[in-house]
Amino acid sequence: MRTRTLIGLMFCALFSVSAPAFAQSTHTQPVLNTAQAATDITIPEGTTQVFDAATGEIKFDGVLTNKGTIIIRSSNPAQTEAILSASKVVNEGKIVSEIETLTIKTESVFGVGGEVTAPENIAIIAADKDLMIANGTYRAKFFRPSAERKLSINARRIDAQVDLKAYELSIGVREGNLDIIQQKVDGDPIYYNRGGDITAVMPGNGFDIYVLAAGNVNLSGVNAIGLNGEVRDFVVSAGCEFSR
């Protein structure tokens, strides 16, 4: 990458920019045996599908489309993680984990109006692939997306602290605040919030950084010096008006 002009600070321990002055259906479907689910599966609107994670990974080889409510629980009270995997997840309803950690293995999660909740962690993982997370709301203590290649997130909102890993990164939300507490990123990351604040511990890797928010921006750990001592772009804008 060519040498850029530094806009902002070369180093800073703390950087701040201020902007200008679930109801369920009572109709519960029987538990599906997904061990041989090689085709696409749809959970219809108005239905509730319960999975017992104690039987193992909840696996779909095709696309999982959820228009109703998926509840993931365990008959083993000591179980702390549930794993749901599908080639793609289209979530237009609710995915509710009663288990501490919900791990979703997929290459994309998409769905207008969809919601995913877990008591502690929501981890979305793409191994050796790009990962796209588009639309939807995610509620937990921690949101942990991870991709070996490109991670692209354009969520409605993330009501959790974000801990992410990716080679290339673009992450944004349309509502609420975006709070990134840890990240491991290569490439030039892009962060945006169309409807609130951004608070982030930056990766500190000396690449170009772009941060845009409708509200305030609070950054720590910023390093705008490249690996070879060159000055990188560091662009931060608060109080932005985003086109719809």
Secondary structure, DSSP 8 states (H G I E B T S, - for coil): -------S-SEES-EEE--------S-EE-----TT--S-EEE-TT-EEEEEGGGS-EE-SSEEEESSEEEEE-S-TT--EEEEE-SEEEESSEEEE-SSEEEEE-SEEE-TT-EEE-SSEEEEEETTS-EEEES-EEEEEEEEEEESSEEEEEESEEEEEEEEEESEEEEEESSS-EEEEEEEE-S--EEEESSS-EEEE---SSS-EEEEESS-EEEESEE-B-TTS-B--EEEE-S-----
